Amino acid sequence: MADGDLAPWLAEWPIQPAFTLRVLPIDALARKGGLELVEQQLIRIAACVVA
């Protein structure tokens, strides 16, 4: 990540395992309520408080 450019990281994040989601984020989106879970996860990451 160069100079705070999040684009490369954000492009890779949906296809990388997310421990807190217990599935790939891209797979979570296909489930009922998945959009909200992914949104909450990204908010936590942005706040540097991954729970």
mmCIF file as gemmi writes it, N, C-alpha and C atoms, coordinates in Angstrom:
data_model
loop_
_atom_site.group_PDB
_atom_site.id
_atom_site.type_symbol
_atom_site.label_atom_id
_atom_site.label_alt_id
_atom_site.label_comp_id
_atom_site.label_asym_id
_atom_site.label_entity_id
_atom_site.label_seq_id
_atom_site.pdbx_PDB_ins_code
_atom_site.Cartn_x
_atom_site.Cartn_y
_atom_site.Cartn_z
_atom_site.occupancy
_atom_site.B_iso_or_equiv
_atom_site.pdbx_formal_charge
_atom_site.auth_seq_id
_atom_site.auth_asym_id
_atom_site.pdbx_PDB_model_num
ATOM 1 N N . MET Axp A 1 ? 0.865 -1.171 0 1 0 ? 1 A 1
ATOM 2 C CA . MET Axp A 1 ? 0 0 0 1 0 ? 1 A 1
ATOM 3 C C . MET Axp A 1 ? 0.909 1.23 0 1 0 ? 1 A 1
ATOM 4 N N . ALA Axp A 2 ? 0.883 1.94 -1.055 1 0 ? 2 A 1
ATOM 5 C CA . ALA Axp A 2 ? 1.752 3.1 -1.209 1 0 ? 2 A 1
ATOM 6 C C . ALA Axp A 2 ? 1.031 4.377 -0.819 1 0 ? 2 A 1
ATOM 7 N N . ASP Axp A 3 ? 1.602 5.106 0.101 1 0 ? 3 A 1
ATOM 8 C CA . ASP Axp A 3 ? 1.094 6.422 0.475 1 0 ? 3 A 1
ATOM 9 C C . ASP Axp A 3 ? -0.396 6.442 0.806 1 0 ? 3 A 1
ATOM 10 N N . GLY Axp A 4 ? -0.868 5.427 1.518 1 0 ? 4 A 1
ATOM 11 C CA . GLY Axp A 4 ? -2.264 5.415 1.932 1 0 ? 4 A 1
ATOM 12 C C . GLY Axp A 4 ? -3.253 5.067 0.841 1 0 ? 4 A 1
ATOM 13 N N . ASP Axp A 5 ? -2.776 4.59 -0.301 1 0 ? 5 A 1
ATOM 14 C CA . ASP Axp A 5 ? -3.671 4.204 -1.387 1 0 ? 5 A 1
ATOM 15 C C . ASP Axp A 5 ? -4.292 2.85 -1.046 1 0 ? 5 A 1
ATOM 16 N N . LEU Axp A 6 ? -5.568 2.841 -0.71 1 0 ? 6 A 1
ATOM 17 C CA . LEU Axp A 6 ? -6.252 1.621 -0.3 1 0 ? 6 A 1
ATOM 18 C C . LEU Axp A 6 ? -6.808 0.805 -1.456 1 0 ? 6 A 1
ATOM 19 N N . ALA Axp A 7 ? -6.779 1.337 -2.663 1 0 ? 7 A 1
ATOM 20 C CA . ALA Axp A 7 ? -7.378 0.651 -3.804 1 0 ? 7 A 1
ATOM 21 C C . ALA Axp A 7 ? -6.831 -0.769 -4.006 1 0 ? 7 A 1
ATOM 22 N N . PRO Axp A 8 ? -5.517 -0.984 -3.976 1 0 ? 8 A 1
ATOM 23 C CA . PRO Axp A 8 ? -5.025 -2.36 -4.167 1 0 ? 8 A 1
ATOM 24 C C . PRO Axp A 8 ? -5.492 -3.302 -3.051 1 0 ? 8 A 1
ATOM 25 N N . TRP Axp A 9 ? -5.46 -2.834 -1.826 1 0 ? 9 A 1
ATOM 26 C CA . TRP Axp A 9 ? -5.911 -3.653 -0.703 1 0 ? 9 A 1
ATOM 27 C C . TRP Axp A 9 ? -7.402 -3.96 -0.818 1 0 ? 9 A 1
ATOM 28 N N . LEU Axp A 10 ? -8.185 -2.959 -1.137 1 0 ? 10 A 1
ATOM 29 C CA . LEU Axp A 10 ? -9.627 -3.14 -1.228 1 0 ? 10 A 1
ATOM 30 C C . LEU Axp A 10 ? -9.999 -4.063 -2.386 1 0 ? 10 A 1
ATOM 31 N N . ALA Axp A 11 ? -9.213 -4.071 -3.433 1 0 ? 11 A 1
ATOM 32 C CA . ALA Axp A 11 ? -9.462 -4.973 -4.561 1 0 ? 11 A 1
ATOM 33 C C . ALA Axp A 11 ? -9.206 -6.425 -4.171 1 0 ? 11 A 1
ATOM 34 N N . GLU Axp A 12 ? -8.27 -6.669 -3.274 1 0 ? 12 A 1
ATOM 35 C CA . GLU Axp A 12 ? -7.92 -8.021 -2.843 1 0 ? 12 A 1
ATOM 36 C C . GLU Axp A 12 ? -8.761 -8.506 -1.667 1 0 ? 12 A 1
ATOM 37 N N . TRP Axp A 13 ? -9.216 -7.624 -0.815 1 0 ? 13 A 1
ATOM 38 C CA . TRP Axp A 13 ? -9.898 -7.999 0.422 1 0 ? 13 A 1
ATOM 39 C C . TRP Axp A 13 ? -11.086 -8.929 0.218 1 0 ? 13 A 1
ATOM 40 N N . PRO Axp A 14 ? -11.961 -8.707 -0.747 1 0 ? 14 A 1
ATOM 41 C CA . PRO Axp A 14 ? -13.136 -9.582 -0.885 1 0 ? 14 A 1
ATOM 42 C C . PRO Axp A 14 ? -12.81 -11.039 -1.209 1 0 ? 14 A 1
ATOM 43 N N . ILE Axp A 15 ? -11.618 -11.31 -1.728 1 0 ? 15 A 1
ATOM 44 C CA . ILE Axp A 15 ? -11.281 -12.676 -2.114 1 0 ? 15 A 1
ATOM 45 C C . ILE Axp A 15 ? -10.249 -13.31 -1.186 1 0 ? 15 A 1
ATOM 46 N N . GLN Axp A 16 ? -10.005 -12.683 -0.049 1 0 ? 16 A 1
ATOM 47 C CA . GLN Axp A 16 ? -9.095 -13.216 0.953 1 0 ? 16 A 1
ATOM 48 C C . GLN Axp A 16 ? -9.902 -13.686 2.165 1 0 ? 16 A 1
ATOM 49 N N . PRO Axp A 17 ? -9.463 -14.754 2.841 1 0 ? 17 A 1
ATOM 50 C CA . PRO Axp A 17 ? -10.192 -15.218 4.025 1 0 ? 17 A 1
ATOM 51 C C . PRO Axp A 17 ? -10.316 -14.118 5.075 1 0 ? 17 A 1
ATOM 52 N N . ALA Axp A 18 ? -11.498 -13.995 5.617 1 0 ? 18 A 1
ATOM 53 C CA . ALA Axp A 18 ? -11.748 -13.021 6.686 1 0 ? 18 A 1
ATOM 54 C C . ALA Axp A 18 ? -12.158 -13.801 7.923 1 0 ? 18 A 1
ATOM 55 N N . PHE Axp A 19 ? -11.252 -13.903 8.88 1 0 ? 19 A 1
ATOM 56 C CA . PHE Axp A 19 ? -11.48 -14.709 10.072 1 0 ? 19 A 1
ATOM 57 C C . PHE Axp A 19 ? -12.785 -14.342 10.77 1 0 ? 19 A 1
ATOM 58 N N . THR Axp A 20 ? -13.048 -13.056 10.91 1 0 ? 20 A 1
ATOM 59 C CA . THR Axp A 20 ? -14.239 -12.63 11.644 1 0 ? 20 A 1
ATOM 60 C C . THR Axp A 20 ? -15.538 -12.925 10.9 1 0 ? 20 A 1
ATOM 61 N N . LEU Axp A 21 ? -15.472 -13.048 9.577 1 0 ? 21 A 1
ATOM 62 C CA . LEU Axp A 21 ? -16.663 -13.397 8.803 1 0 ? 21 A 1
ATOM 63 C C . LEU Axp A 21 ? -16.822 -14.905 8.662 1 0 ? 21 A 1
ATOM 64 N N . ARG Axp A 22 ? -15.733 -15.634 8.882 1 0 ? 22 A 1
ATOM 65 C CA . ARG Axp A 22 ? -15.683 -17.096 8.755 1 0 ? 22 A 1
ATOM 66 C C . ARG Axp A 22 ? -15.894 -17.586 7.316 1 0 ? 22 A 1
ATOM 67 N N . VAL Axp A 23 ? -15.915 -16.691 6.371 1 0 ? 23 A 1
ATOM 68 C CA . VAL Axp A 23 ? -15.99 -17.018 4.944 1 0 ? 23 A 1
ATOM 69 C C . VAL Axp A 23 ? -15.272 -15.906 4.19 1 0 ? 23 A 1
ATOM 70 N N . LEU Axp A 24 ? -15.082 -16.117 2.9 1 0 ? 24 A 1
ATOM 71 C CA . LEU Axp A 24 ? -14.557 -15.026 2.08 1 0 ? 24 A 1
ATOM 72 C C . LEU Axp A 24 ? -15.601 -13.921 2.045 1 0 ? 24 A 1
ATOM 73 N N . PRO Axp A 25 ? -15.194 -12.671 2.121 1 0 ? 25 A 1
ATOM 74 C CA . PRO Axp A 25 ? -16.175 -11.59 2.049 1 0 ? 25 A 1
ATOM 75 C C . PRO Axp A 25 ? -17.066 -11.676 0.812 1 0 ? 25 A 1
ATOM 76 N N . ILE Axp A 26 ? -16.501 -12.076 -0.323 1 0 ? 26 A 1
ATOM 77 C CA . ILE Axp A 26 ? -17.294 -12.176 -1.548 1 0 ? 26 A 1
ATOM 78 C C . ILE Axp A 26 ? -18.386 -13.233 -1.396 1 0 ? 26 A 1
ATOM 79 N N . ASP Axp A 27 ? -18.098 -14.302 -0.652 1 0 ? 27 A 1
ATOM 80 C CA . ASP Axp A 27 ? -19.097 -15.341 -0.406 1 0 ? 27 A 1
ATOM 81 C C . ASP Axp A 27 ? -20.138 -14.871 0.607 1 0 ? 27 A 1
ATOM 82 N N . ALA Axp A 28 ? -19.717 -14.075 1.569 1 0 ? 28 A 1
ATOM 83 C CA . ALA Axp A 28 ? -20.654 -13.546 2.567 1 0 ? 28 A 1
ATOM 84 C C . ALA Axp A 28 ? -21.72 -12.685 1.891 1 0 ? 28 A 1
ATOM 85 N N . LEU Axp A 29 ? -21.333 -11.977 0.85 1 0 ? 29 A 1
ATOM 86 C CA . LEU Axp A 29 ? -22.285 -11.105 0.153 1 0 ? 29 A 1
ATOM 87 C C . LEU Axp A 29 ? -23.438 -11.874 -0.467 1 0 ? 29 A 1
ATOM 88 N N . ALA Axp A 30 ? -23.206 -13.145 -0.787 1 0 ? 30 A 1
ATOM 89 C CA . ALA Axp A 30 ? -24.24 -13.959 -1.414 1 0 ? 30 A 1
ATOM 90 C C . ALA Axp A 30 ? -25.249 -14.504 -0.401 1 0 ? 30 A 1
ATOM 91 N N . ARG Axp A 31 ? -24.963 -14.361 0.88 1 0 ? 31 A 1
ATOM 92 C CA . ARG Axp A 31 ? -25.838 -14.887 1.916 1 0 ? 31 A 1
ATOM 93 C C . ARG Axp A 31 ? -26.802 -13.825 2.419 1 0 ? 31 A 1
ATOM 94 N N . LYS Axp A 32 ? -27.899 -14.277 2.977 1 0 ? 32 A 1
ATOM 95 C CA . LYS Axp A 32 ? -28.864 -13.349 3.555 1 0 ? 32 A 1
ATOM 96 C C . LYS Axp A 32 ? -28.188 -12.591 4.702 1 0 ? 32 A 1
ATOM 97 N N . GLY Axp A 33 ? -28.277 -11.28 4.653 1 0 ? 33 A 1
ATOM 98 C CA . GLY Axp A 33 ? -27.659 -10.437 5.664 1 0 ? 33 A 1
ATOM 99 C C . GLY Axp A 33 ? -26.173 -10.226 5.46 1 0 ? 33 A 1
ATOM 100 N N . GLY Axp A 34 ? -25.624 -10.794 4.398 1 0 ? 34 A 1
ATOM 101 C CA . GLY Axp A 34 ? -24.191 -10.71 4.148 1 0 ? 34 A 1
ATOM 102 C C . GLY Axp A 34 ? -23.688 -9.315 3.854 1 0 ? 34 A 1
ATOM 103 N N . LEU Axp A 35 ? -24.475 -8.551 3.143 1 0 ? 35 A 1
ATOM 104 C CA . LEU Axp A 35 ? -24.061 -7.182 2.829 1 0 ? 35 A 1
ATOM 105 C C . LEU Axp A 35 ? -23.835 -6.387 4.111 1 0 ? 35 A 1
ATOM 106 N N . GLU Axp A 36 ? -24.735 -6.531 5.053 1 0 ? 36 A 1
ATOM 107 C CA . GLU Axp A 36 ? -24.606 -5.814 6.318 1 0 ? 36 A 1
ATOM 108 C C . GLU Axp A 36 ? -23.375 -6.288 7.098 1 0 ? 36 A 1
ATOM 109 N N . LEU Axp A 37 ? -23.107 -7.606 7.081 1 0 ? 37 A 1
ATOM 110 C CA . LEU Axp A 37 ? -21.933 -8.129 7.779 1 0 ? 37 A 1
ATOM 111 C C . LEU Axp A 37 ? -20.637 -7.588 7.182 1 0 ? 37 A 1
ATOM 112 N N . VAL Axp A 38 ? -20.569 -7.583 5.863 1 0 ? 38 A 1
ATOM 113 C CA . VAL Axp A 38 ? -19.38 -7.07 5.188 1 0 ? 38 A 1
ATOM 114 C C . VAL Axp A 38 ? -19.229 -5.576 5.448 1 0 ? 38 A 1
ATOM 115 N N . GLU Axp A 39 ? -20.323 -4.857 5.402 1 0 ? 39 A 1
ATOM 116 C CA . GLU Axp A 39 ? -20.279 -3.423 5.683 1 0 ? 39 A 1
ATOM 117 C C . GLU Axp A 39 ? -19.767 -3.168 7.099 1 0 ? 39 A 1
ATOM 118 N N . GLN Axp A 40 ? -20.268 -3.907 8.069 1 0 ? 40 A 1
ATOM 119 C CA . GLN Axp A 40 ? -19.827 -3.744 9.457 1 0 ? 40 A 1
ATOM 120 C C . GLN Axp A 40 ? -18.345 -4.07 9.599 1 0 ? 40 A 1
ATOM 121 N N . GLN Axp A 41 ? -17.895 -5.11 8.898 1 0 ? 41 A 1
ATOM 122 C CA . GLN Axp A 41 ? -16.489 -5.487 8.96 1 0 ? 41 A 1
ATOM 123 C C . GLN Axp A 41 ? -15.607 -4.375 8.397 1 0 ? 41 A 1
ATOM 124 N N . LEU Axp A 42 ? -16.004 -3.805 7.281 1 0 ? 42 A 1
ATOM 125 C CA . LEU Axp A 42 ? -15.209 -2.716 6.692 1 0 ? 42 A 1
ATOM 126 C C . LEU Axp A 42 ? -15.203 -1.485 7.605 1 0 ? 42 A 1
ATOM 127 N N . ILE Axp A 43 ? -16.29 -1.218 8.275 1 0 ? 43 A 1
ATOM 128 C CA . ILE Axp A 43 ? -16.322 -0.098 9.221 1 0 ? 43 A 1
ATOM 129 C C . ILE Axp A 43 ? -15.361 -0.367 10.372 1 0 ? 43 A 1
ATOM 130 N N . ARG Axp A 44 ? -15.348 -1.591 10.873 1 0 ? 44 A 1
ATOM 131 C CA . ARG Axp A 44 ? -14.404 -1.948 11.951 1 0 ? 44 A 1
ATOM 132 C C . ARG Axp A 44 ? -12.959 -1.796 11.495 1 0 ? 44 A 1
ATOM 133 N N . ILE Axp A 45 ? -12.682 -2.267 10.289 1 0 ? 45 A 1
ATOM 134 C CA . ILE Axp A 45 ? -11.312 -2.161 9.76 1 0 ? 45 A 1
ATOM 135 C C . ILE Axp A 45 ? -10.941 -0.682 9.637 1 0 ? 45 A 1
ATOM 136 N N . ALA Axp A 46 ? -11.856 0.117 9.105 1 0 ? 46 A 1
ATOM 137 C CA . ALA Axp A 46 ? -11.574 1.549 8.94 1 0 ? 46 A 1
ATOM 138 C C . ALA Axp A 46 ? -11.322 2.225 10.278 1 0 ? 46 A 1
ATOM 139 N N . ALA Axp A 47 ? -11.982 1.733 11.311 1 0 ? 47 A 1
ATOM 140 C CA . ALA Axp A 47 ? -11.8 2.309 12.647 1 0 ? 47 A 1
ATOM 141 C C . ALA Axp A 47 ? -10.631 1.653 13.383 1 0 ? 47 A 1
ATOM 142 N N . CYS Axp A 48 ? -9.965 0.699 12.733 1 0 ? 48 A 1
ATOM 143 C CA . CYS Axp A 48 ? -8.848 -0.038 13.336 1 0 ? 48 A 1
ATOM 144 C C . CYS Axp A 48 ? -9.275 -0.775 14.596 1 0 ? 48 A 1
ATOM 145 N N . VAL Axp A 49 ? -10.518 -1.248 14.595 1 0 ? 49 A 1
ATOM 146 C CA . VAL Axp A 49 ? -11.039 -2.006 15.733 1 0 ? 49 A 1
ATOM 147 C C . VAL Axp A 49 ? -11.693 -3.253 15.176 1 0 ? 49 A 1
ATOM 148 N N . VAL Axp A 50 ? -10.887 -4.208 14.755 1 0 ? 50 A 1
ATOM 149 C CA . VAL Axp A 50 ? -11.427 -5.445 14.216 1 0 ? 50 A 1
ATOM 150 C C . VAL Axp A 50 ? -11.785 -6.344 15.381 1 0 ? 50 A 1
ATOM 151 N N . ALA Axp A 51 ? -13.078 -6.624 15.503 1 0 ? 51 A 1
ATOM 152 C CA . ALA Axp A 51 ? -13.529 -7.443 16.631 1 0 ? 51 A 1
ATOM 153 C C . ALA Axp A 51 ? -13.803 -8.857 16.211 1 0 ? 51 A 1
